Each structure stands twice: as structure tokens, then as C-alpha cells.
Amino acid sequence: MADRGERAATGRALAMLAPAYLWLLFAVFLPLAAMAWFSLLSDLPLRGREWHLTLANYRAFLDSPAYPALLWKSLRIAAVVTLLCLVAGFPCALVLARVIRGRSREALLLLVILPFWSNALVRVFSWTILLRPGGVLDAALSAVLPGEVRLGLAFTETAVVIGLVHSYVPYVILTAYLALQAIDQSLIEAARALGAGRLRILRRILLPLALPGLIAGAVLVFVPVAGSFMEPRLLGGRMGTTFGTVIEDQFVAVFNWPLGAALSFILLAVVLGILAAASPALRRSLG
């Protein structure tokens, strides 16, 4: 009877998990398998073209010095954006979780998630209007500062970083906010009763207990930013060429899907390798 009950419980669990596994199969694994197949082809098997299996697309990455340089540039920008999102997002989450109460908190949370309700392309074009020479930002600074101000931020790597931070900092705010909300208030009160000041409470209690949320936010930012192409292309211009824009060009402009698929898998492997290399240190810090 016990075995029959266990089998019934296992069957119910599998039935409940089946939709999730089906979604992973059709939305993740099958597209990845198709991309892996394309990356090994010499040409697209369309319109009667001849093709064969080859590793030339992966060798092209090693033979050209431009691809590793652009990959390093994308990873560097992703690291900078992730760091800035953490620096800007944690104080916002701390204020939302520990300072503001009631409807004011709800209104600010609504402002945090508001960018998710707007089109990403609209947000990026808004930054081009703000940062272009003689744009809104230059005009505002010229109105309050002596002389005519020209920041020259348009079509620079700085503009790319600004646009990416604006797009992805809500992820850090929300994950850190949830982690801070889960902290038992009695721990804070006990620390205050023992004479701990605000900075000590922040350093010894709030920051360590919020670390899982910060790490989750950092991963949510770093992974997509490493392969981003829309913000670098629109905000960076010629200076915004990254590994992601090259991959997009292979699919959209050049129509060289095998090379684009190979470059995509190289980026995926590098990002997963970075996360795997960092996981022991992250586990120690969380332990």
C-alpha cells in the first residue's frame, strides 16, 4: 500500500511538473538544438544549396582577432553595467524595504516596474534624444550653467552604459527588495538593543542577508547585457559595435546563420563558464 501511495504521489508530481518541462523543451532546448545544428553547417540548406558539416564557423572566431576583442568588450561592458546596477539598485531597494511605508512604497514600486510596461525601443530612443548634441540634457545644463554645455555623450560607450543601466537596474532593485523584505525585523531590533549603529547593522546584517538577492540580480543583469545589441547599436553608433551586434548582423544583414549560431554558442559558453567559475566563491559568500 505504501509503494502504491508513493507511486501515486510521484505520478501527481510529474503531472504537475509536465507543463514546465514541456515549456523548457519547446521554448529552450529545441531552439538551442536547432542553433547547435546550424552552427555546424557550411551553408543554410535552403533553395537547393549544398552543405556539409564543418567546424569552420568556430575556427573563424579563433582566426579573426576582431571577434575575441569584441567578446572582451561585451563582457567588460556587462561587468561595468552590472556593478553600476548593484551600486544604484541596492540603496533604492533598502529605502523601499526599510524606510518607506504604505502607499508611498506602492507608488515607488510602481515607478520601478514602469519601464517593463514600455517598449524597450522607445526607452532607447528616448536616451538618444536626451544625449544627442544640443539635446534635452545639453539644453538643461546650458540653462543653469554659464556658457553653452556640450557633454558629447552621444554615440559613445558611456551612452551605451547609461542606456543599459536604465534598462536593467529594476532587476537588481526588485531582487534586493524581496531579499530585504524577508529579513526578520527582530534581528534589527536586537542589534539596536545591543548598541549597533545604522552602518554596523547595514554591514553586518542587512547586506549579508540581502546578498542572495543581489547575486540573483547581478546574474539577471550580466547574462543579457553580455549579448545585448539594440542599446549598443542605437546609443553607441560606430563605437557601439559589440559581440551582440556582430551576431545580429550575421542573422539579419549578412544572412550567415551558421556563423551567427556559432558565435552565439561561443558567447553562451563563455558566460556559462564565467558563472561556473564564480559559483564556488558565491557559495562561500552565501554560506
N, C-alpha and C positions, 0 to 999 in steps of 0.2 A: 504493500500500500504506500509505503514511504517513497519507493522508487517511482511509482506511478504519479504521486504528487509532485515529485521533483521534475519528472518529465513534463507534466502539465505546466508547471511554473516556467520551465525552460522554454516550452512552446509559446506561452504567452509573452515572455520576454522577447523572443525572436520576432513574434508578430508585431510587437510594439516598435522594435528596432528596424524592422524591414523598410519602412518609408525612408528612414535616414540613410540606410545602406544603399537603397535604390537611387536616392538623390546623389550620393557620393559616386556611384557607379556611372550614372549618365551625365552628371554635371562636372565631374572631376577626372575620374580615371579613364573614361573613354576618350575625352578630348586630349588628355595627356598621351594616351597611347597613339592616337592619330598624329599628334605632333611629333612623337618619337619616330613614327614610321616615315613621316615627311622629311625629318632631318637626315635620314639615311638614303634618300633618293638623289639621283643625279639631276633629275628634272621632274616637273609635275607630270603625272600620267594623264594628261588631258590632250584632246584633239589629235590622238594618234602619235604623240611624241614618244620617242624611245627613251627608256630609263633603265637604270640598274642601281643596285645597292652599292653605296660607297661611303667612305669616311672623309671625303674631300671637304665637306662643309665644316667639319670640326677642325680639319687641318688648316682651313682658311683663317680661322681665328688665331692659330699659332703662327702662321706665316706672315700675317699682317701686323705690324706694330700698332696700327691705329686702334684695332679692336681692344687689346688689353689696356691701352691708355684710356679709352672711353669707358671701359668697365671700371677702372680705378676711379675715374672722375665721377661716375654714377654712385659708386659706393661711398666716396668721400662726401658728396652732396647729401646722400642718405644719412650718413653719420652726423653731419652738421645739423640737418633738419631735425633728426631725432633728438639730439642734445638740446636744441632750442625749444622744441616742443615740450621736453621734460622740464626745462627751466621755466618756461612760461605757463605750462599746464598745471604743475603741482601747486603753486601758490593759489591759482584760481580754484582748484579743487578743494584746497584747505579752507579757503574763505567760504565756499559754498557749503562744506560739510560741517564746519565748526564755528562759524561766525554768524552767518545769515540764517534766519529762520522764517517760517511762514510763507506768505505769498511772494515776498521778495526773492526767496530762494527759487520758487517755482518760475518766476519771471526770468531770472538769470539763467536757470537751466534751459528754459525755452530759447533764450538767446544763444546758448552754447550749441544746441542741436539745430538751430535755424539754418546753418549752412547746408545741412543734409537735405533740406527741403528745396533747395535751389539747384539749378543746373550748374555742374562744375565748369562748363564752358563760359557761362555768364560770369561766374566769380573770377575766372582768369582774365576775361576781357575787361572786367571792372578794374583789375590791377593794372592793366595796360593803360587805361585812361588815367589812373592816378599817377603812374610812374613815368609816363612819356614826357619828353622835354616840353616845358610850358604847360604841363597838365595841371590837374587839381592840386597835387601836393606842392609843386613848384609855385603855383599861384598863391596858395595859402601861406607858404613860408615867406614869399616876397611881400605879402601884405603886412606881416608882423615884424619882419627883419629889415634892416636898412639895405638898400640895393636890390638888385634882381638876383634871385636864387635859382641856380641850375644844379640840381643834385646829380644828374646824369646816371640815374639808376636803370633807365630803360635799356632792355636788351643786354643785360649783364648777368653774371652768375648770381649776384646779390638779389636781383629781381626774381630769379628762379627760386632762390631760397625763401624769400618773403612769400611768394605765392604758395609754395609747398607747405610752409609752416601754417599759413592761414587755412589751408585745406585740411591739414591733418592734426592740428593741435586739439580739436574736440575729442579725438580718440583718447588722448592722454588725460584730458580733464575728466571724461566720463569714467574711465577705468580707475583713476586715482580717487575720484569722488566715491565710487562704490566701495573701494577698499577702506577709505577713511570713515565712511558711514558704518562699516561693520565693526569698528573698534569700540569696545565696551567703554562707556563713559566712566564707569567706576575706576578704571585704570588711571584716567586723567585725574579724577578726584583724589585717588590715593597718592599719586605723585605730588599733587599740590599740597596735600596734608603733610607730606614728608618734607616740604620746603623746596620742591623743584620749581624752577622758574620756567617761563614760556619757552625759552630757547632750549633748555635741557629737556623739557617734555617733547619738543619737536624733534630733537636729535636722538633721544633715547627711546621714545615710544611711538610717536606718530610716523616718523619717516621709516623706521624698520618695519612697522606693521603695514604701512602702505606700499612697501616695496613690491609685493606681488602685483598690485595694480599698476605700478609704474613700469615694471618689466613687461606686463601684458600690453600696455600702451606703447612701449618702445618697439615691441615686435610688430604691432599693428601699424606703426608708422614706417619703420625701416624697410619692411618687405615690399610694400607697394611703391614707396618712394624710389627704391633702387631701380625699379623698372618703369618709372613714370616717363611719359613722353609729351603729354599735352602742355603741362606747365613749362617745361624747358623749351619747347618749340615756340610757344606764343610769347613767353616773357623773356626768353634768352636770345631769340634770333639766332644769328650765327654763333654766338657764344654759348647757346643753349644746346648744342649738339651733345647728346649723351648716348649711352648704350641703348636706352629705351627708344630714342628717336631713330637710331640706326635699324633696330628691329622692326619698328613701324614702317620705315622706308622699304625694307625688304618685302613686306607683305602688301603694302599699298601702292608704292611708287614703282619699284623695280619688278615686282611680281616674282621675286625669287623666294618662294615659300620654303624650299629645303634649307637655304642658308638662314632665313629668318627663324625657322624652327630650331636649327642647331644653336644659333646664338641665344635663343630663349632658354634652351635646356642648359646651356653653359651658365647663364645668369642664375637660373634656378639652382643649379648645383653649387655655385659659389655662395649664394645666400644661405642655402641649407647647410653648407659646410661652416659658414661663419656662426650660424645658430648652434650647430652641433659642438663647435669648438668652445663657444661661450657657455654652453649648458652646465658643465661642471662648476664653473665659478658662480653661475647663477644659483645652482642648487645649494652651494655652500653658503651664499649670502642669505638665501631663504631659510636655510636650516638653523 
